[in-house]
Structure formats: structure tokens, C-alpha cells
Amino acid sequence: MAPTKRKPKTTGRARPKAKAPMRRKAKAKAKPVTVERLVLHGLRAPAGSHRARIRKGRGPGSGIGKTAGRGGKGQTARSGGQTRPGFEGGQMPLIRRIPKRGFTNPFKQPAQVVNVRHLGKLAAGVEVTPDTLFGAGLVRRPDRPIKLLGMGDVGRSFTVKGVTVSASARAKIEQAGGTIAS
């Protein structure tokens, strides 16, 4: 190991170095910009954007002759010689090694959530239905399940039809004088 150089110890206070005065740079005068007129026959691809395709397997002078960038012999050197995704060379694949439990319903449709504080966006005296909620922009799909939750306050009475309602939302809507038809 090479010996490291140590800084010499200073006794007393070290004097700060004097800063060089800042020089102002001369402002470059703006040159007038000439804009070329854009026409269809004048359009060109930017320089370097198009590269010629590589012609593989065209002799030793080309730089990619002989094996044409595929390396040595074997499965991957052959045309069509790939393995499927998840293949681990014949070893028992991870997806088959881990334990499996339960069931996930592929057709499950999670409910679209609307809080009662957002019902103020609806016009007065309008029934709260999937179509009116969709029209107000509160849900994305009127044909998917919708659930009213009780966050916030209800300003006026509403009639709710065709929408699932949580217990807290039901209490707030009924307290405000609204009704919930099932």
C-alpha cells in the first residue's frame, strides 16, 4: 500500500484566500432569426435519424459475417430457437414451486365509490340513479356497480334508486329527509 500524504498542520488561523473579481460577460447581440417557410416538398428527416439496416451474414469483411451476431452453436443460434416465457432450462419453474391457495374471480367488478358530500353537484330534486351520477361526472360507467359512502355532509334531501348505500350514508341521507328505494 502506498503511503498517504497528510496535510501539514497549521498553527493559528488560516487566512482565507482572496476571491478573484467577477468579470462581466459581454452580452451577445441577438441576431435576427430567419424562419424558413414550411412546405410539404421541403420536409426532410433530421440528419442521422435514418440508418441503413444491418445486412448480417455477408462475409468476414462486414464485421457481422459467419455467425451473424448469434454467437456460437446451440439452440439460440437456430432460427425459431427460443424458449417460452417463464422457462427455466428444464428446472421446475417458480410458478410451479410456490404454494397456491384460494381463488380470484376474474369477472369481479369492484364498486365505483361516491361520497355523499359529492351529491351537492346534482341539481335539486333530481333522483340519485346511476345515470344521473354518470351525467354529473361522479362515476365512469353507469352500467357497473355504484356504492354511496357516508363521507361528508348532505345539504338537502335526495331520493336514491338503483345504487348501493352504506350504513353511514343511509343514516345521513335519511337524517336530511331523503329516501332510499331498493
Contacts in CASP RR format, 6 or more apart in sequence:
PFRMAT RR
TARGET T0000
AUTHOR 0000-0000-0000
METHOD contacts of the structure
MODEL  1
MAPTKRKPKTTGRARPKAKAPMRRKAKAKAKPVTVERLVLHGLRAPAGSH
RARIRKGRGPGSGIGKTAGRGGKGQTARSGGQTRPGFEGGQMPLIRRIPK
RGFTNPFKQPAQVVNVRHLGKLAAGVEVTPDTLFGAGLVRRPDRPIKLLG
MGDVGRSFTVKGVTVSASARAKIEQAGGTIAS
54 64 0 8 1.000
55 62 0 8 1.000
56 62 0 8 1.000
56 64 0 8 1.000
56 65 0 8 1.000
56 68 0 8 1.000
56 69 0 8 1.000
57 64 0 8 1.000
57 65 0 8 1.000
57 66 0 8 1.000
57 68 0 8 1.000
58 64 0 8 1.000
58 65 0 8 1.000
59 65 0 8 1.000
59 66 0 8 1.000
60 66 0 8 1.000
67 77 0 8 1.000
70 76 0 8 1.000
70 77 0 8 1.000
71 77 0 8 1.000
75 81 0 8 1.000
75 83 0 8 1.000
76 82 0 8 1.000
83 89 0 8 1.000
86 93 0 8 1.000
86 94 0 8 1.000
86 95 0 8 1.000
87 93 0 8 1.000
88 94 0 8 1.000
109 144 0 8 1.000
109 145 0 8 1.000
110 145 0 8 1.000
111 144 0 8 1.000
111 145 0 8 1.000
111 146 0 8 1.000
111 147 0 8 1.000
111 164 0 8 1.000
112 139 0 8 1.000
112 140 0 8 1.000
112 141 0 8 1.000
112 144 0 8 1.000
112 145 0 8 1.000
112 146 0 8 1.000
112 147 0 8 1.000
113 147 0 8 1.000
113 149 0 8 1.000
114 133 0 8 1.000
114 138 0 8 1.000
114 139 0 8 1.000
114 146 0 8 1.000
114 147 0 8 1.000
114 148 0 8 1.000
114 149 0 8 1.000
114 163 0 8 1.000
115 148 0 8 1.000
115 149 0 8 1.000
115 150 0 8 1.000
115 151 0 8 1.000
115 152 0 8 1.000
115 169 0 8 1.000
116 148 0 8 1.000
116 149 0 8 1.000
116 150 0 8 1.000
116 151 0 8 1.000
116 152 0 8 1.000
116 153 0 8 1.000
116 154 0 8 1.000
116 169 0 8 1.000
116 172 0 8 1.000
116 173 0 8 1.000
117 151 0 8 1.000
117 152 0 8 1.000
117 153 0 8 1.000
117 154 0 8 1.000
118 138 0 8 1.000
119 128 0 8 1.000
119 148 0 8 1.000
119 154 0 8 1.000
119 155 0 8 1.000
119 158 0 8 1.000
120 155 0 8 1.000
120 156 0 8 1.000
121 136 0 8 1.000
121 137 0 8 1.000
121 138 0 8 1.000
122 128 0 8 1.000
122 132 0 8 1.000
122 133 0 8 1.000
122 136 0 8 1.000
122 158 0 8 1.000
124 156 0 8 1.000
125 156 0 8 1.000
125 158 0 8 1.000
125 159 0 8 1.000
126 132 0 8 1.000
126 158 0 8 1.000
127 158 0 8 1.000
127 159 0 8 1.000
127 160 0 8 1.000
127 161 0 8 1.000
128 148 0 8 1.000
128 158 0 8 1.000
128 159 0 8 1.000
128 160 0 8 1.000
128 161 0 8 1.000
128 163 0 8 1.000
129 161 0 8 1.000
129 162 0 8 1.000
129 163 0 8 1.000
130 139 0 8 1.000
130 142 0 8 1.000
130 143 0 8 1.000
130 146 0 8 1.000
130 162 0 8 1.000
130 163 0 8 1.000
131 142 0 8 1.000
133 139 0 8 1.000
133 142 0 8 1.000
133 146 0 8 1.000
133 163 0 8 1.000
134 140 0 8 1.000
134 141 0 8 1.000
134 142 0 8 1.000
139 146 0 8 1.000
145 164 0 8 1.000
146 162 0 8 1.000
146 163 0 8 1.000
146 164 0 8 1.000
147 163 0 8 1.000
147 164 0 8 1.000
147 165 0 8 1.000
147 166 0 8 1.000
148 160 0 8 1.000
148 163 0 8 1.000
148 164 0 8 1.000
148 165 0 8 1.000
148 166 0 8 1.000
148 169 0 8 1.000
148 173 0 8 1.000
149 166 0 8 1.000
149 168 0 8 1.000
149 169 0 8 1.000
150 166 0 8 1.000
150 168 0 8 1.000
150 169 0 8 1.000
150 172 0 8 1.000
152 172 0 8 1.000
153 172 0 8 1.000
154 172 0 8 1.000
154 173 0 8 1.000
154 175 0 8 1.000
154 176 0 8 1.000
155 176 0 8 1.000
156 176 0 8 1.000
157 173 0 8 1.000
157 176 0 8 1.000
157 177 0 8 1.000
157 178 0 8 1.000
157 179 0 8 1.000
158 173 0 8 1.000
158 176 0 8 1.000
158 178 0 8 1.000
159 178 0 8 1.000
159 179 0 8 1.000
159 180 0 8 1.000
159 181 0 8 1.000
160 173 0 8 1.000
160 178 0 8 1.000
160 179 0 8 1.000
160 180 0 8 1.000
160 181 0 8 1.000
161 181 0 8 1.000
162 181 0 8 1.000
162 182 0 8 1.000
165 173 0 8 1.000
165 180 0 8 1.000
170 180 0 8 1.000
173 179 0 8 1.000
173 180 0 8 1.000
174 180 0 8 1.000
END
